[in-house]
């Protein structure tokens, strides 16, 4: 009888746009300097954005654990001025009043890689490792289209090879090898990864060496994740980058893929439809050519000015036990790419001085490591007077935190987030317009959940 009732209530919940993980939201502020390392999530095409969009378009709230607020921020089209001269990385800070709390501020740090030097780019050696254990076999066509699109963006001096999880290295012409990929039974992804890494170790060390792991989630990776994350970290230090490319609308079980990619400091991308691959191909240069490697951001807050700190997207604890701590791994910023670190801070009464400072450690290919230091100034603007980049970033982060359960609806009203997104959206940025639509639909679903929560507790 109980099982029948629960099944029936599950159906009601789905119809109303509710979800059954009715945990109390958590809105937290850490003590200053308790969490100084913001592990960078750097990706021009966010896995979280794609999954979130598909879910909300179908009238469903996503599972909280699947929402990465910081990835929604990274997925925005932010165009900052590139570094000057021969610099590889530019660091800029903006501070404004928080839209959510009097006496609080939002701090946005942006890191921008240098422009691409297309004529002088080193040859790229790309190895695709394709997980052929597709959870939904028909989605393999999505992976094949993505591979074709990426290969089409490579240059005449670049090389590419494909290793299937069950078929091993494919020696046919590249187009035929891609078309020959078929969903097969479970097996072989860890071995295929090792084979791909071995092939890249044989390439010239001054080349751009990239392994692209194409997977819809794999349990074997989870079983061997500690060993594989250690290998990914080691090879990343040798200049072999790792990109995670999830495919299919039902992509799941991706914690293991994420842990391995994070260990290498690489991006985690996602494509749900065949045409999504062309978007990745348009930005291929930022995936292949790093402007700066092992990028680490260390923040020190002046505790005389700052009482509490909340970092957007503090989700790395989910990956505990999947290998080396992801927080200690530096990220990689590609040419022309901008990464964002976003904070909300509670100020002490009468705060007048700089809020602290940021140290950015990085190394550019062929150059010694270096460190940049930038002060975090006191509040510079009212929120309404902040830059469009900061305002749209705060809107995306706030939506992500509402959906991930890390902000309470009474503190950050969903309708206000939608209104903020609409006022901040830049007319020439399609992703901004998409964010407005997402925020409006999410507000309706969140309020539906709020109305149906009493029924679920009965």
matplotlib code that plots the C-alpha trace (Angstrom):
import matplotlib.pyplot as plt

x = [0.0, 2.8, 4.6, 1.5, 1.0, 4.6, 4.4, 1.3, 2.8, 5.9, 3.6, 1.8, 5.2, 6.4, 3.2, 3.5, 7.2, 8.1, 11.1, 11.3, 14.6, 12.8, 15.9, 16.1, 18.1, 21.4, 22.6, 26.0, 28.8, 32.2, 34.6, 37.0, 40.0, 38.5, 38.3, 40.9, 41.4, 38.5, 39.0, 38.5, 35.8, 36.8, 34.6, 33.2, 30.4, 29.0, 27.8, 25.5, 23.9, 22.9, 21.4, 19.6, 18.1, 16.8, 15.2, 13.5, 12.3, 10.4, 8.8, 11.0, 13.3, 16.8, 18.2, 20.1, 23.3, 23.3, 23.4, 26.8, 26.2, 29.8, 29.4, 26.4, 28.5, 31.4, 28.9, 28.1, 29.7, 32.0, 34.4, 37.1, 40.0, 42.9, 46.3, 48.6, 51.8, 53.3, 51.4, 49.5, 46.9, 45.0, 43.3, 40.6, 38.4, 35.0, 33.1, 29.5, 26.8, 24.9, 21.4, 20.4, 21.6, 22.2, 25.8, 27.1, 29.0, 29.6, 33.2, 33.9, 37.4, 37.9, 40.9, 41.3, 43.8, 45.7, 44.5, 45.0, 48.0, 46.6, 49.5, 52.0, 50.1, 52.1, 50.7, 48.0, 47.9, 44.4, 43.3, 39.6, 38.8, 35.2, 33.1, 31.0, 28.9, 26.1, 23.3, 20.9, 22.4, 20.7, 22.7, 25.9, 24.9, 25.4, 29.0, 29.7, 28.5, 30.5, 33.7, 33.1, 32.7, 35.8, 37.9, 36.7, 38.2, 41.7, 44.5, 46.6, 49.5, 47.4, 47.0, 44.0, 43.3, 40.4, 40.4, 37.1, 36.5, 35.8, 37.4, 40.8, 42.7, 40.9, 43.2, 40.6, 40.5, 39.3, 35.8, 35.2, 36.5, 34.1, 31.1, 32.1, 31.7, 28.8, 27.3, 28.7, 28.6, 30.4, 34.1, 37.5, 37.3, 40.1, 42.3, 41.4, 42.4, 45.8, 46.3, 45.4, 47.8, 50.6, 50.0, 50.3, 53.4, 55.1, 54.2, 56.7, 56.6, 56.4, 53.2, 49.6, 48.6, 45.0, 43.0, 39.2, 37.2, 33.8, 31.5, 27.9, 29.1, 30.9, 30.9, 34.3, 35.8, 34.2, 35.7, 39.3, 39.0, 41.7, 44.3, 43.1, 42.9, 46.5, 47.5, 45.6, 47.3, 50.8, 50.2, 48.7, 52.0, 53.7, 51.5, 49.0, 45.6, 42.3, 38.8, 35.6, 32.9, 29.6, 27.0, 23.3, 20.3, 20.3, 24.0, 24.6, 26.9, 29.4, 31.0, 33.8, 34.4, 34.3, 36.8, 39.3, 38.9, 39.2, 42.4, 43.9, 42.5, 40.5, 37.0, 33.9, 31.6, 28.3, 26.3, 22.7, 21.8, 23.8, 24.0, 25.6, 29.0, 29.3, 29.4, 32.4, 34.2, 33.7, 35.8, 38.2, 41.2, 40.6, 40.4, 43.6, 45.9, 46.4, 47.2, 48.0, 48.3, 48.1, 46.1, 45.4, 43.6, 44.4, 42.2, 43.1, 40.3, 41.0, 39.1, 38.9, 36.6, 35.0, 32.8, 31.8, 32.4, 30.4, 32.0, 29.7, 29.8, 31.6, 30.7, 34.1, 33.2, 31.0, 34.1, 35.7, 37.0, 37.3, 41.0, 43.3, 41.6, 40.3, 40.7, 44.5, 44.6, 45.2, 42.9, 43.8, 42.7, 42.7, 43.5, 40.7, 39.0, 37.7, 37.1, 35.2, 35.5, 32.5, 32.0, 29.3, 30.9, 29.4, 31.0, 31.7, 30.0, 32.0, 34.2, 36.2, 39.5, 40.4, 38.6, 41.7, 43.8, 44.0, 47.2, 47.0, 49.6, 50.1, 52.6, 52.5, 53.9, 57.6, 57.8, 58.6, 55.7, 54.7, 52.4, 50.2, 48.8, 45.7, 43.9, 40.2, 38.9, 36.1, 32.6, 32.9, 29.3, 25.6, 24.5, 22.4, 25.5, 27.7, 28.9, 26.6, 29.1, 28.9, 25.1, 24.5, 27.1, 25.2, 21.9, 23.3, 25.0, 21.8, 19.7, 22.2, 22.3, 18.5, 18.3, 21.1, 19.5, 22.3, 20.1, 16.7, 13.8, 12.9, 16.5, 16.8, 13.3, 13.2, 11.0, 13.7, 16.4, 14.3, 13.8, 17.5, 18.5, 16.1, 17.5, 21.1, 20.7, 22.8, 20.9, 23.8, 24.4, 22.1, 23.1, 21.9, 18.5, 18.4, 19.2, 16.2, 13.9, 15.4, 15.1, 11.4, 10.5, 12.6, 10.8, 7.4, 8.7, 10.3, 7.0, 5.1, 7.5, 6.8, 3.1, 3.2, 5.8, 3.0, 1.3, 4.6, 5.0, 1.5]
y = [0.0, 2.4, 1.6, 2.3, 5.7, 6.7, 5.8, 7.8, 10.8, 10.6, 11.0, 14.0, 15.5, 15.1, 16.6, 19.7, 20.2, 19.1, 17.0, 14.7, 15.9, 18.3, 19.2, 22.6, 25.1, 26.1, 29.8, 29.9, 32.3, 30.9, 32.7, 34.8, 32.8, 29.5, 28.4, 30.4, 28.2, 28.5, 25.4, 26.8, 25.3, 26.6, 25.7, 27.7, 25.1, 24.0, 20.4, 21.8, 24.4, 21.8, 19.4, 22.2, 23.6, 20.3, 19.6, 23.0, 23.0, 19.8, 21.4, 19.6, 20.8, 19.2, 17.1, 19.4, 17.4, 17.9, 21.8, 23.5, 27.2, 28.2, 26.3, 28.5, 31.5, 30.2, 29.3, 33.0, 34.9, 37.3, 39.2, 41.0, 42.9, 40.4, 40.9, 43.5, 42.9, 39.5, 38.8, 35.4, 36.3, 39.4, 39.6, 42.1, 42.7, 44.3, 44.9, 46.1, 46.0, 42.7, 42.7, 40.2, 41.7, 45.2, 45.5, 42.8, 43.0, 40.8, 40.4, 39.2, 38.2, 37.5, 35.8, 36.3, 34.4, 36.0, 36.1, 33.1, 33.3, 31.1, 31.4, 30.5, 27.7, 24.6, 21.4, 19.7, 16.0, 15.0, 11.5, 10.8, 8.0, 7.1, 5.2, 2.9, 1.6, 4.1, 4.1, 5.1, 3.5, 6.0, 8.8, 7.5, 9.6, 12.7, 11.6, 10.9, 14.3, 16.0, 14.2, 15.1, 18.8, 18.9, 17.2, 19.7, 22.5, 21.0, 22.3, 20.6, 20.1, 18.6, 14.8, 12.9, 9.4, 7.5, 4.8, 3.0, 1.5, -1.9, -1.7, -0.3, 2.0, 2.5, 2.6, 3.5, 6.9, 9.3, 10.0, 6.3, 5.5, 8.0, 6.6, 3.1, 3.8, 1.8, 1.3, -2.0, -3.7, -2.6, -2.6, -1.0, 2.7, 2.7, 0.7, 3.0, 6.0, 4.5, 3.7, 7.3, 8.7, 6.4, 7.6, 11.3, 10.7, 9.7, 13.0, 15.8, 17.5, 21.0, 20.0, 20.7, 17.3, 16.7, 13.7, 14.1, 11.6, 11.1, 9.4, 9.4, 8.3, 5.1, 3.0, 1.5, 4.9, 5.2, 1.9, 3.0, 6.7, 7.1, 5.6, 7.5, 10.9, 10.4, 9.6, 12.6, 14.9, 13.6, 13.8, 17.3, 18.4, 17.0, 19.1, 16.5, 18.0, 16.2, 17.4, 15.6, 15.5, 14.1, 13.2, 12.4, 14.0, 11.2, 11.7, 10.6, 8.9, 11.7, 12.2, 9.9, 11.6, 15.0, 13.9, 12.7, 15.8, 18.1, 16.3, 17.4, 20.9, 20.5, 21.5, 19.3, 19.9, 18.4, 18.0, 16.7, 17.1, 16.4, 20.1, 21.0, 19.7, 22.7, 25.1, 23.3, 23.4, 27.2, 27.5, 24.7, 27.0, 27.6, 23.9, 23.0, 25.9, 27.0, 30.6, 29.6, 26.2, 25.3, 28.4, 28.8, 31.7, 32.3, 34.9, 36.6, 38.6, 41.5, 40.4, 43.9, 44.7, 41.3, 39.3, 36.3, 34.9, 32.7, 31.3, 30.5, 26.8, 25.2, 21.7, 20.0, 18.1, 15.8, 14.4, 13.4, 9.8, 9.9, 10.5, 13.5, 16.6, 18.6, 21.8, 21.5, 21.2, 24.2, 24.9, 25.7, 28.8, 28.6, 31.4, 33.9, 32.4, 34.1, 32.4, 33.9, 33.5, 35.0, 35.7, 37.3, 38.8, 40.2, 43.5, 44.7, 47.9, 50.9, 48.9, 51.5, 49.9, 47.3, 44.0, 41.9, 40.7, 38.0, 36.1, 34.3, 31.6, 30.3, 29.1, 29.7, 27.2, 27.7, 30.3, 30.0, 30.1, 33.5, 35.2, 38.2, 40.2, 42.3, 44.2, 43.7, 47.3, 48.4, 48.5, 50.6, 50.7, 50.2, 47.0, 48.9, 50.7, 47.6, 46.4, 44.2, 41.4, 41.4, 41.7, 38.8, 36.7, 37.3, 36.4, 33.1, 32.2, 33.0, 30.8, 28.0, 28.3, 28.3, 25.2, 23.5, 24.2, 26.4, 29.5, 29.9, 31.2, 33.9, 35.4, 35.1, 35.2, 33.4, 36.1, 38.7, 36.5, 36.4, 40.2, 40.7, 38.5, 40.4, 43.7, 42.6, 40.6, 42.0, 42.2, 40.8, 37.8, 34.8, 33.0, 36.0, 35.7, 32.0, 32.7, 35.0, 32.3, 29.7, 32.0, 32.7, 29.1, 28.0, 30.6, 29.0, 25.5, 26.5, 28.1, 25.0, 22.9, 25.2, 24.7, 21.0, 20.4, 20.2, 17.4, 15.5, 15.7, 14.5]
z = [0.0, 0.9, -2.4, -4.4, -2.6, -3.2, -6.9, -7.2, -5.5, -7.7, -10.7, -9.1, -8.3, -11.9, -13.3, -11.0, -11.8, -8.3, -7.2, -4.3, -2.8, -0.5, 1.5, 3.3, 1.2, 2.6, 2.3, 3.8, 4.5, 5.5, 7.8, 5.7, 4.5, 5.5, 1.8, 0.0, -3.1, -5.6, -7.8, -11.3, -13.5, -17.0, -19.9, -22.8, -23.3, -20.0, -19.4, -16.6, -18.9, -21.5, -19.0, -17.2, -20.4, -21.5, -18.1, -17.7, -21.3, -20.5, -17.4, -14.8, -12.2, -12.5, -9.7, -7.3, -7.6, -11.4, -11.2, -11.2, -10.6, -11.6, -14.9, -15.7, -15.2, -17.3, -20.2, -20.6, -23.5, -21.7, -23.8, -21.8, -23.2, -23.8, -22.1, -23.4, -25.3, -24.7, -21.5, -21.5, -18.9, -17.8, -14.3, -13.6, -10.5, -10.2, -6.9, -6.5, -3.9, -3.6, -4.9, -2.2, 1.1, 2.5, 3.7, 1.3, -1.9, -5.0, -6.2, -9.7, -10.8, -14.5, -16.1, -19.8, -22.0, -24.8, -28.4, -30.6, -32.9, -35.7, -38.1, -35.4, -33.6, -33.0, -34.6, -32.5, -31.8, -30.8, -29.6, -29.2, -26.7, -27.3, -24.7, -26.9, -23.9, -24.7, -22.2, -25.0, -28.2, -30.5, -29.0, -30.6, -33.6, -31.4, -30.6, -34.3, -35.4, -32.7, -33.8, -37.4, -36.5, -34.3, -37.0, -39.6, -37.5, -37.4, -39.6, -42.2, -39.8, -37.1, -36.5, -35.0, -34.0, -32.5, -29.9, -29.2, -25.8, -27.4, -30.8, -29.8, -32.2, -35.5, -38.5, -41.2, -42.7, -40.1, -41.5, -42.0, -38.5, -37.0, -39.0, -37.9, -34.2, -32.9, -29.4, -28.0, -24.6, -21.5, -21.3, -22.1, -21.2, -18.7, -21.1, -23.9, -21.9, -21.1, -24.8, -25.7, -23.2, -24.4, -28.0, -26.9, -24.9, -28.2, -29.8, -29.7, -26.3, -27.9, -29.7, -28.5, -27.1, -26.3, -25.3, -25.7, -23.6, -25.3, -22.9, -21.6, -18.2, -17.3, -14.1, -14.9, -14.6, -11.2, -10.1, -11.2, -10.7, -8.0, -10.3, -13.4, -11.7, -10.5, -14.1, -15.4, -13.0, -13.9, -17.6, -17.3, -15.7, -18.8, -21.1, -22.1, -21.7, -21.1, -22.3, -21.2, -23.8, -22.6, -25.2, -25.3, -23.5, -20.8, -20.0, -16.4, -14.0, -14.8, -11.4, -12.4, -15.7, -14.0, -11.3, -14.0, -16.1, -13.1, -12.1, -15.4, -15.1, -18.3, -19.3, -19.2, -22.2, -23.1, -26.3, -26.4, -30.1, -33.3, -34.1, -30.8, -32.1, -34.4, -31.4, -30.0, -33.4, -33.5, -30.3, -31.0, -30.7, -27.0, -26.4, -28.2, -27.5, -23.8, -23.0, -19.4, -17.6, -13.9, -13.2, -9.4, -7.7, -4.1, -2.3, 1.0, 2.6, 5.0, 8.1, 9.3, 6.3, 5.6, 8.0, 5.8, 2.3, 0.0, -3.2, -6.0, -7.1, -4.1, -5.3, -5.2, -2.0, -4.2, -5.8, -2.5, -2.7, -6.5, -6.4, -5.5, -4.2, -7.2, -5.3, -5.5, -9.3, -11.4, -14.3, -17.9, -19.8, -23.6, -26.0, -26.1, -23.2, -20.1, -16.7, -13.8, -10.0, -8.2, -4.5, -2.3, 0.8, 4.0, 5.0, 8.5, 9.5, 8.2, 5.9, 4.0, 2.8, 0.2, 0.9, 0.3, -2.5, -5.2, -6.2, -9.6, -10.2, -13.7, -16.3, -20.0, -22.5, -22.9, -20.0, -16.3, -13.8, -12.6, -10.1, -10.4, -7.4, -7.6, -4.8, -4.2, -3.8, -1.6, -3.1, -6.3, -7.6, -6.7, -8.3, -10.9, -12.0, -12.3, -15.7, -17.8, -17.4, -13.6, -13.5, -16.0, -14.1, -10.8, -12.4, -13.8, -10.5, -8.5, -10.7, -10.4, -6.6, -6.3, -8.5, -6.6, -3.2, -1.9, -1.7, -0.1, -2.1, 0.5, 0.3, -3.5, -4.9, -8.3, -9.8, -8.9, -10.5, -13.7, -13.6, -12.9, -15.9, -18.2, -17.2, -17.5, -20.8, -23.6, -26.9, -29.0, -26.7, -27.5, -24.4, -22.3, -23.9, -23.2, -19.6, -19.3, -20.6, -18.3, -15.3, -16.0, -16.5, -13.5, -11.3, -12.2, -11.5, -8.2, -7.0, -8.1, -6.0, -3.1, -3.5, -3.8, -1.0, 1.7, -0.3, -0.6, 3.2, 4.0]

ax = plt.figure().add_subplot(projection="3d")
ax.plot(x, y, z, "-o")
ax.set_aspect("equal")
plt.show()
